[in-house]
């Protein structure tokens, strides 16, 4: 099965509109939504109207763009943003001073998602993949048994050995705790590496997620120009709800 997931639903009107357009043309099968953002409420209404499978796109790296009346949420969220954005390697560092912040911000985003969507998220992933930062994993903040996005899949030579070993270690932890796909690829990297044929072959015998960002011009262009190709795939396209 191939899951074609569109990230950043609700981030802004452009992104929301493009994801809805892709959904209506069957070029994506699901989406993951950001809460507390400028278009979150409208996105939730559109998702319910179009019966879209929606996950939660946890946000720990970008400031909320809607009005937040919870001072503690804003304070904790801003502290996490400063820590994670300070250095690109900080996501692998456990910060005990942010233990309560990560847990509180997680639960507030989950509660907001359930409030505006009227149900639980079909799956959980993270903006810039920070659902896999060390604080989240050590504290096991996402409850066991959830459907969670894994690390990107890379072949030998695409990343250094240490990078690939670290990803493998985290993925081994994820499969023991959560339901996840067998592989994860980014549409942009798949096209850049010329690996689309490999992704298609894997999806014939495994569960593969293809992560897309229709808010970005290149991804949106490819998804709208290859509708016929995606419709004619001779295997199932599905959602995290089917895992």
Legacy VTK file of the C-alpha trace (Angstrom):
# vtk DataFile Version 3.0
C-alpha trace
ASCII
DATASET POLYDATA
POINTS 243 float
0.000 0.000 0.000
1.128 3.537 -0.746
0.123 6.360 1.597
0.582 9.759 -0.037
0.396 12.191 2.858
0.256 15.976 2.526
1.833 17.859 5.434
1.064 21.306 6.884
-2.733 21.292 6.430
-4.070 24.450 8.084
-0.715 26.246 8.174
-2.052 28.943 5.848
-4.744 29.356 3.199
-2.466 28.575 0.259
-1.325 25.269 1.726
-4.833 24.262 2.776
-6.284 25.072 -0.640
-3.568 23.165 -2.466
-4.036 20.077 -0.293
-7.790 20.145 -0.870
-7.157 20.457 -4.609
-4.803 17.449 -4.546
-7.284 15.452 -2.483
-10.094 16.111 -4.938
-7.847 14.958 -7.785
-6.809 11.794 -5.887
-3.133 12.737 -5.894
-2.901 12.537 -2.077
-4.617 10.007 0.178
-4.354 11.740 3.553
-3.058 14.832 5.273
-1.579 15.929 8.586
-2.884 19.122 10.156
-1.296 21.863 12.205
-3.326 23.406 15.021
-3.170 26.912 16.467
-2.280 28.204 12.991
-3.950 30.914 10.911
-6.014 28.508 8.770
-6.546 25.663 11.252
-10.268 26.225 11.783
-11.129 26.494 8.097
-8.967 23.457 7.336
-10.882 21.413 9.916
-14.211 22.383 8.336
-12.931 21.473 4.865
-11.578 18.139 6.079
-14.945 17.195 7.573
-16.766 18.390 4.464
-14.534 16.283 2.200
-14.159 13.284 4.556
-10.362 13.403 4.533
-8.191 11.127 6.686
-6.344 13.613 8.921
-3.410 13.154 11.272
-1.828 15.607 13.699
1.256 17.465 12.469
2.906 18.284 15.801
4.592 21.667 15.779
7.625 22.305 17.976
9.643 24.537 15.653
7.373 27.259 14.272
5.455 29.884 16.225
1.694 29.492 16.344
0.132 32.009 13.958
-3.365 32.143 15.446
-4.281 33.994 18.604
-3.374 31.969 21.698
-5.074 32.832 24.977
-3.103 30.282 26.986
-0.018 32.038 28.364
1.614 28.821 29.622
1.201 27.166 26.215
2.850 30.116 24.457
5.661 30.258 27.014
6.425 26.533 26.832
6.135 26.452 23.049
8.510 29.379 22.611
11.074 27.745 24.921
10.971 24.553 22.857
11.306 26.504 19.609
14.359 28.364 20.892
16.017 25.124 21.983
15.347 23.110 18.821
16.115 25.932 16.388
19.286 27.020 18.170
21.333 24.206 16.623
20.363 21.631 14.011
21.667 18.844 16.263
19.737 19.863 19.369
16.934 17.461 18.470
19.181 14.553 19.514
19.933 16.158 22.915
17.717 15.389 25.882
16.861 18.621 27.708
15.506 17.831 31.196
14.500 21.458 31.778
11.955 21.140 28.937
10.427 17.876 30.120
7.165 19.463 31.268
7.088 21.825 28.291
7.182 19.063 25.678
4.472 17.067 27.424
2.203 20.072 27.974
2.527 21.373 24.401
1.879 17.881 23.035
-1.321 17.453 25.030
-2.559 20.943 24.164
-2.120 20.241 20.456
-3.871 16.883 20.758
-6.776 18.462 22.650
-7.083 21.286 20.120
-7.069 18.817 17.230
-9.834 16.747 18.812
-11.820 19.888 19.611
-11.834 21.330 16.085
-11.919 18.039 14.148
-14.359 16.271 16.421
-12.330 13.050 16.577
-8.849 11.681 17.216
-6.033 12.055 14.725
-5.595 9.075 12.412
-1.823 9.327 12.845
0.872 11.541 14.329
3.917 13.075 12.716
5.949 16.201 13.329
6.715 19.494 11.634
10.373 19.074 10.610
10.066 15.555 12.116
10.448 16.830 15.671
8.018 14.213 16.964
11.194 12.111 16.911
13.367 14.461 18.952
15.025 12.873 21.974
12.782 14.514 24.577
9.708 13.059 22.873
11.205 9.575 22.656
12.787 9.275 26.110
9.667 10.516 27.864
7.444 8.394 25.564
5.110 11.378 25.300
3.147 9.910 22.404
1.162 7.031 23.979
2.024 3.482 23.004
-0.117 2.022 20.233
-0.535 5.226 18.204
0.138 5.361 14.465
3.332 7.346 14.066
5.575 8.378 11.169
8.986 6.725 11.049
12.330 8.127 9.853
13.112 8.645 6.191
14.477 5.613 4.384
17.893 6.111 2.793
20.038 3.756 0.745
23.755 3.271 1.271
25.631 6.330 0.041
22.722 8.765 0.418
23.585 9.498 4.055
26.692 8.709 6.079
26.878 5.492 8.100
26.379 7.169 11.486
23.259 8.948 10.221
21.772 5.719 8.885
22.607 3.788 12.066
20.944 6.457 14.208
17.793 6.324 12.054
17.752 2.537 12.267
18.074 2.673 16.064
15.135 5.095 16.362
13.014 3.085 13.938
13.626 -0.088 15.971
12.273 1.773 18.998
9.266 3.054 17.037
8.144 -0.344 15.772
8.116 -1.675 19.338
5.951 1.188 20.581
3.779 2.246 17.652
2.168 1.250 14.400
4.098 2.636 11.485
4.812 2.052 7.817
7.626 -0.115 6.493
9.258 2.773 4.647
9.061 6.563 4.434
10.195 8.692 1.508
9.981 12.392 0.765
8.531 13.264 -2.645
11.118 15.995 -3.250
14.079 13.766 -2.340
12.622 10.831 -4.260
12.490 12.948 -7.400
15.949 14.429 -6.794
17.510 10.995 -6.249
15.578 9.422 -9.129
14.071 6.841 -6.776
10.403 6.988 -7.719
10.531 3.613 -9.463
12.034 2.054 -6.331
9.284 3.557 -4.153
6.610 2.166 -6.466
8.171 -1.299 -6.420
8.384 -1.323 -2.617
4.738 -0.288 -2.295
3.662 -3.406 -4.193
4.777 -5.629 -1.308
5.157 -3.260 1.663
3.441 -0.295 3.286
5.145 2.877 2.094
4.476 6.498 3.002
5.357 9.215 0.522
5.574 12.538 2.371
4.537 15.557 0.316
4.306 19.310 0.853
1.785 20.788 -1.595
2.434 24.179 -0.022
5.787 24.043 -1.802
5.623 24.807 -5.506
7.667 21.836 -6.750
5.610 19.233 -4.858
2.301 20.808 -5.844
3.315 20.977 -9.492
4.327 17.301 -9.575
1.181 16.135 -7.783
-1.099 18.051 -10.166
0.810 17.103 -13.325
0.972 13.360 -12.571
-2.634 12.642 -11.635
-3.088 10.035 -14.376
0.091 8.237 -13.333
-0.994 8.106 -9.690
-4.503 6.919 -10.569
-3.165 4.073 -12.703
-0.910 2.517 -10.058
-1.716 -1.207 -9.975
-1.733 -1.548 -6.195
-3.655 -0.045 -3.296
-3.314 3.541 -2.228
-4.493 4.060 1.325
-4.264 5.840 4.669
-2.904 5.354 8.162
-6.417 4.402 9.246
-5.931 1.168 7.290
-2.766 0.135 9.158
LINES 1 244
243 0 1 2 3 4 5 6 7 8 9 10 11 12 13 14 15 16 17 18 19 20 21 22 23 24 25 26 27 28 29 30 31 32 33 34 35 36 37 38 39 40 41 42 43 44 45 46 47 48 49 50 51 52 53 54 55 56 57 58 59 60 61 62 63 64 65 66 67 68 69 70 71 72 73 74 75 76 77 78 79 80 81 82 83 84 85 86 87 88 89 90 91 92 93 94 95 96 97 98 99 100 101 102 103 104 105 106 107 108 109 110 111 112 113 114 115 116 117 118 119 120 121 122 123 124 125 126 127 128 129 130 131 132 133 134 135 136 137 138 139 140 141 142 143 144 145 146 147 148 149 150 151 152 153 154 155 156 157 158 159 160 161 162 163 164 165 166 167 168 169 170 171 172 173 174 175 176 177 178 179 180 181 182 183 184 185 186 187 188 189 190 191 192 193 194 195 196 197 198 199 200 201 202 203 204 205 206 207 208 209 210 211 212 213 214 215 216 217 218 219 220 221 222 223 224 225 226 227 228 229 230 231 232 233 234 235 236 237 238 239 240 241 242
